[in-house]
Amino acid sequence: MPPADFILPFLGYLVGSVSSAVLVSRILGLPDPRSSGSNNPGATNVLRLGGKKAAAITLLGDLLKGLLPVLLARALDAPPSIIAATGFGAFLGHLYPVFFGFRGGKGVATAAGVLVGISWSSSLVLVGIWLAIALLFRYSSLAALTATAVSPLVLYVMGKDTWYVVLAIVMALLMFWRHRANIGRLLRGEESRIRLGSRDN
């Protein structure tokens, strides 16, 4: 394999380790999302702490750090195994960021960015599933977990490479683990619902 094939997954991890939530919160003078709200450095917690604009910027950053490494790997004609490894590196960086004490988020947006880079058509299906569950039940975590759970099946049905299906399975397992507290609250009926009227600033 070309040397770039070995570098790409590591580069993906470094890009994924850039915490959009922490940086956005620092720039906008918001509380540290790792120690405020739900203590999760992700867009949902930033929404609680700083409003829609801050959350949108965080979401975009988390999406891009999953998407861009995968697009780079594809542009360099890396094989599917390396593209998958690069995407996993970005995802793992978000969960355990080397630049922020390995205290990362739950990985939903970054995983979505990885999947968009791998297959935008499959991602559209998953976004549709997320929206349907979110609008029906008003639980962001339930919508994310549902889309995550079916992502390997969607990639398989749409004929994507086996490496991508395996990647989706691994990311799903890790995301379910990271969401174990949310799953407990969902089962107890204590999970916070999506509030469309969150403040905008």
C-alpha positions as a Markdown table, in Angstrom:
| # | Residue | x | y | z |
|---|---|---|---|---|
| 1 | Met | 0.0 | 0.0 | 0.0 |
| 2 | Pro | 1.1 | 3.6 | -0.6 |
| 3 | Pro | 2.4 | 5.4 | 2.5 |
| 4 | Ala | -0.6 | 7.7 | 2.4 |
| 5 | Asp | -2.9 | 4.7 | 3.1 |
| 6 | Phe | -1.2 | 4.3 | 6.6 |
| 7 | Ile | -1.3 | 8.0 | 7.3 |
| 8 | Leu | -4.9 | 8.6 | 6.4 |
| 9 | Pro | -6.6 | 6.8 | 9.4 |
| 10 | Phe | -4.2 | 8.7 | 11.8 |
| 11 | Leu | -5.0 | 12.0 | 10.1 |
| 12 | Gly | -8.7 | 11.1 | 10.4 |
| 13 | Tyr | -8.2 | 10.6 | 14.2 |
| 14 | Leu | -6.5 | 14.0 | 14.6 |
| 15 | Val | -9.2 | 15.8 | 12.6 |
| 16 | Gly | -11.9 | 14.0 | 14.7 |
| 17 | Ser | -10.1 | 15.1 | 17.9 |
| 18 | Val | -10.9 | 18.7 | 17.2 |
| 19 | Ser | -13.9 | 19.3 | 19.5 |
| 20 | Ser | -16.3 | 21.6 | 17.8 |
| 21 | Ala | -18.5 | 22.0 | 20.9 |
| 22 | Val | -15.6 | 23.1 | 23.1 |
| 23 | Leu | -14.2 | 25.5 | 20.6 |
| 24 | Val | -17.5 | 27.1 | 19.7 |
| 25 | Ser | -18.3 | 27.4 | 23.4 |
| 26 | Arg | -15.0 | 29.1 | 24.1 |
| 27 | Ile | -15.3 | 31.5 | 21.2 |
| 28 | Leu | -18.9 | 32.5 | 22.1 |
| 29 | Gly | -18.2 | 32.7 | 25.8 |
| 30 | Leu | -20.5 | 29.8 | 26.7 |
| 31 | Pro | -20.0 | 27.3 | 29.6 |
| 32 | Asp | -17.7 | 24.4 | 28.9 |
| 33 | Pro | -20.1 | 21.7 | 27.6 |
| 34 | Arg | -18.0 | 19.0 | 29.2 |
| 35 | Ser | -18.9 | 20.3 | 32.7 |
| 36 | Ser | -22.3 | 22.0 | 32.1 |
| 37 | Gly | -25.8 | 20.8 | 31.0 |
| 38 | Ser | -25.6 | 17.1 | 30.1 |
| 39 | Asn | -21.7 | 17.3 | 30.3 |
| 40 | Asn | -21.6 | 16.1 | 26.7 |
| 41 | Pro | -19.6 | 18.1 | 24.1 |
| 42 | Gly | -22.1 | 17.8 | 21.3 |
| 43 | Ala | -24.5 | 20.0 | 19.4 |
| 44 | Thr | -27.5 | 19.0 | 21.6 |
| 45 | Asn | -25.9 | 20.2 | 24.8 |
| 46 | Val | -24.6 | 23.3 | 23.1 |
| 47 | Leu | -28.2 | 24.0 | 22.1 |
| 48 | Arg | -29.2 | 23.9 | 25.7 |
| 49 | Leu | -26.3 | 26.1 | 26.8 |
| 50 | Gly | -26.1 | 28.6 | 23.9 |
| 51 | Gly | -29.0 | 28.4 | 21.6 |
| 52 | Lys | -29.7 | 27.4 | 18.0 |
| 53 | Lys | -26.9 | 29.3 | 16.2 |
| 54 | Ala | -24.2 | 27.9 | 18.5 |
| 55 | Ala | -25.6 | 24.4 | 18.1 |
| 56 | Ala | -25.8 | 24.7 | 14.3 |
| 57 | Ile | -22.1 | 25.7 | 14.1 |
| 58 | Thr | -21.2 | 22.8 | 16.4 |
| 59 | Leu | -23.2 | 20.4 | 14.3 |
| 60 | Leu | -21.6 | 21.6 | 11.1 |
| 61 | Gly | -18.1 | 21.2 | 12.6 |
| 62 | Asp | -18.8 | 17.7 | 13.8 |
| 63 | Leu | -20.3 | 16.7 | 10.5 |
| 64 | Leu | -17.3 | 18.1 | 8.5 |
| 65 | Lys | -14.7 | 16.4 | 10.6 |
| 66 | Gly | -16.3 | 13.1 | 9.7 |
| 67 | Leu | -16.8 | 14.0 | 6.1 |
| 68 | Leu | -13.6 | 15.6 | 5.1 |
| 69 | Pro | -11.1 | 12.9 | 6.0 |
| 70 | Val | -13.3 | 10.3 | 4.1 |
| 71 | Leu | -13.5 | 12.6 | 1.1 |
| 72 | Leu | -9.7 | 13.0 | 1.2 |
| 73 | Ala | -9.2 | 9.3 | 1.3 |
| 74 | Arg | -11.5 | 8.8 | -1.6 |
| 75 | Ala | -9.8 | 11.6 | -3.6 |
| 76 | Leu | -6.5 | 9.7 | -3.1 |
| 77 | Asp | -8.1 | 6.5 | -4.5 |
| 78 | Ala | -7.6 | 4.7 | -1.2 |
| 79 | Pro | -9.1 | 1.2 | -1.1 |
| 80 | Pro | -12.4 | 0.7 | 0.8 |
| 81 | Ser | -10.6 | -0.7 | 3.8 |
| 82 | Ile | -8.5 | 2.4 | 4.2 |
| 83 | Ile | -11.5 | 4.7 | 3.6 |
| 84 | Ala | -13.4 | 2.8 | 6.3 |
| 85 | Ala | -10.4 | 3.0 | 8.7 |
| 86 | Thr | -10.1 | 6.8 | 8.0 |
| 87 | Gly | -13.7 | 7.3 | 8.8 |
| 88 | Phe | -13.4 | 5.2 | 11.9 |
| 89 | Gly | -10.3 | 7.3 | 12.9 |
| 90 | Ala | -12.4 | 10.5 | 12.7 |
| 91 | Phe | -15.2 | 8.9 | 14.6 |
| 92 | Leu | -12.9 | 7.6 | 17.3 |
| 93 | Gly | -11.2 | 11.0 | 17.6 |
| 94 | His | -14.6 | 12.6 | 18.4 |
| 95 | Leu | -15.3 | 10.1 | 21.1 |
| 96 | Tyr | -11.7 | 10.2 | 22.6 |
| 97 | Pro | -10.1 | 13.5 | 21.4 |
| 98 | Val | -6.3 | 13.6 | 22.1 |
| 99 | Phe | -6.5 | 17.4 | 22.2 |
| 100 | Phe | -9.2 | 17.6 | 24.9 |
| 101 | Gly | -8.2 | 15.0 | 27.5 |
| 102 | Phe | -9.9 | 12.2 | 25.6 |
| 103 | Arg | -13.3 | 13.5 | 26.9 |
| 104 | Gly | -15.4 | 13.5 | 23.7 |
| 105 | Gly | -19.0 | 13.4 | 22.6 |
| 106 | Lys | -21.3 | 10.6 | 21.6 |
| 107 | Gly | -20.4 | 10.6 | 17.9 |
| 108 | Val | -23.7 | 10.9 | 16.1 |
| 109 | Ala | -22.9 | 13.9 | 13.9 |
| 110 | Thr | -19.4 | 12.8 | 13.2 |
| 111 | Ala | -20.6 | 9.3 | 12.2 |
| 112 | Ala | -23.2 | 11.0 | 10.0 |
| 113 | Gly | -20.4 | 12.9 | 8.3 |
| 114 | Val | -18.5 | 9.7 | 7.7 |
| 115 | Leu | -21.5 | 8.0 | 6.2 |
| 116 | Val | -22.2 | 11.0 | 3.9 |
| 117 | Gly | -18.7 | 10.7 | 2.6 |
| 118 | Ile | -19.1 | 7.0 | 2.0 |
| 119 | Ser | -22.6 | 7.1 | 0.5 |
| 120 | Trp | -24.7 | 10.2 | 0.4 |
| 121 | Ser | -27.7 | 8.2 | -0.9 |
| 122 | Ser | -27.6 | 5.9 | 2.1 |
| 123 | Ser | -27.2 | 8.9 | 4.3 |
| 124 | Leu | -30.4 | 10.5 | 2.9 |
| 125 | Val | -32.3 | 7.3 | 3.9 |
| 126 | Leu | -30.9 | 7.5 | 7.4 |
| 127 | Val | -31.7 | 11.2 | 7.8 |
| 128 | Gly | -35.3 | 10.4 | 6.8 |
| 129 | Ile | -35.4 | 7.7 | 9.5 |
| 130 | Trp | -33.9 | 10.1 | 12.0 |
| 131 | Leu | -36.4 | 12.9 | 11.2 |
| 132 | Ala | -39.4 | 10.5 | 11.3 |
| 133 | Ile | -38.5 | 9.2 | 14.8 |
| 134 | Ala | -37.6 | 12.6 | 16.1 |
| 135 | Leu | -40.8 | 14.2 | 14.9 |
| 136 | Leu | -42.9 | 11.3 | 16.1 |
| 137 | Phe | -41.5 | 10.7 | 19.5 |
| 138 | Arg | -39.5 | 14.0 | 20.1 |
| 139 | Tyr | -36.5 | 12.2 | 21.5 |
| 140 | Ser | -33.2 | 13.1 | 19.8 |
| 141 | Ser | -31.4 | 10.2 | 21.4 |
| 142 | Leu | -34.0 | 7.7 | 20.3 |
| 143 | Ala | -33.9 | 9.1 | 16.7 |
| 144 | Ala | -30.1 | 8.8 | 16.7 |
| 145 | Leu | -30.1 | 5.3 | 18.1 |
| 146 | Thr | -32.7 | 4.1 | 15.6 |
| 147 | Ala | -30.9 | 5.5 | 12.6 |
| 148 | Thr | -27.6 | 4.1 | 14.0 |
| 149 | Ala | -29.1 | 0.7 | 14.5 |
| 150 | Val | -30.3 | 0.4 | 10.9 |
| 151 | Ser | -27.3 | 2.0 | 9.2 |
| 152 | Pro | -25.5 | -1.3 | 8.6 |
| 153 | Leu | -28.6 | -2.8 | 7.0 |
| 154 | Val | -29.2 | 0.3 | 4.8 |
| 155 | Leu | -25.6 | 0.2 | 3.5 |
| 156 | Tyr | -25.9 | -3.6 | 2.9 |
| 157 | Val | -29.2 | -3.3 | 1.0 |
| 158 | Met | -27.8 | -0.5 | -1.1 |
| 159 | Gly | -24.9 | -2.7 | -2.1 |
| 160 | Lys | -22.1 | -0.9 | -0.4 |
| 161 | Asp | -18.7 | -2.5 | 0.2 |
| 162 | Thr | -18.4 | -5.0 | 3.1 |
| 163 | Trp | -15.8 | -2.7 | 4.8 |
| 164 | Tyr | -18.4 | 0.1 | 5.0 |
| 165 | Val | -21.0 | -2.3 | 6.5 |
| 166 | Val | -18.5 | -3.4 | 9.1 |
| 167 | Leu | -17.6 | 0.2 | 9.9 |
| 168 | Ala | -21.3 | 1.0 | 10.4 |
| 169 | Ile | -21.7 | -2.0 | 12.8 |
| 170 | Val | -18.7 | -0.9 | 14.8 |
| 171 | Met | -19.8 | 2.7 | 15.0 |
| 172 | Ala | -23.3 | 1.6 | 16.0 |
| 173 | Leu | -22.0 | -0.5 | 18.8 |
| 174 | Leu | -19.8 | 2.3 | 20.2 |
| 175 | Met | -22.6 | 4.8 | 19.9 |
| 176 | Phe | -25.0 | 2.5 | 21.8 |
| 177 | Trp | -22.4 | 2.2 | 24.5 |
| 178 | Arg | -21.9 | 6.0 | 24.6 |
| 179 | His | -25.7 | 6.4 | 24.8 |
| 180 | Arg | -26.2 | 3.9 | 27.7 |
| 181 | Ala | -27.3 | 6.6 | 30.1 |
| 182 | Asn | -29.8 | 7.9 | 27.5 |
| 183 | Ile | -31.1 | 4.4 | 27.0 |
| 184 | Gly | -31.6 | 4.0 | 30.7 |
| 185 | Arg | -33.5 | 7.3 | 30.8 |
| 186 | Leu | -35.6 | 6.3 | 27.8 |
| 187 | Leu | -36.6 | 3.1 | 29.5 |
| 188 | Arg | -37.5 | 5.0 | 32.7 |
| 189 | Gly | -39.4 | 7.7 | 30.7 |
| 190 | Glu | -37.0 | 10.3 | 32.0 |
| 191 | Glu | -35.2 | 11.4 | 28.8 |
| 192 | Ser | -35.6 | 15.0 | 27.8 |
| 193 | Arg | -37.7 | 15.7 | 24.7 |
| 194 | Ile | -36.8 | 17.9 | 21.8 |
| 195 | Arg | -38.1 | 21.4 | 22.4 |
| 196 | Leu | -38.7 | 23.4 | 19.2 |
| 197 | Gly | -38.9 | 26.6 | 21.2 |
| 198 | Ser | -35.3 | 26.6 | 22.4 |
| 199 | Arg | -33.8 | 30.1 | 22.6 |
| 200 | Asp | -32.1 | 31.5 | 19.6 |
| 201 | Asn | -29.0 | 33.6 | 20.2 |
